Amino acid sequence: MKKRTVLVKSSFSNYLKGINLDDAKQNYKEEMQEVLLELKIKTSMLLKKLRKENKKPKVEF
């Protein structure tokens, strides 16, 4: 049983070494920037719509 455990740990360790975390972080960062930009655009559009309906919109976040 110990040999199997060691083999699994070794295989998993090698798997983790093969993963490049910098690429994953960069991809995540780019995705979050896209989401944030989309959110800003939608918020801006909503505020413009509210301003047309009411000159002084009360927006609470």
Buried (B, 14 or more C-beta within 10 A) or exposed (E): EEEEEEEEEEEEEEEEEEEEEEEEEEEEEEEEEEEEEEEEEEEEEEEEEBEEEEEEEEEEE
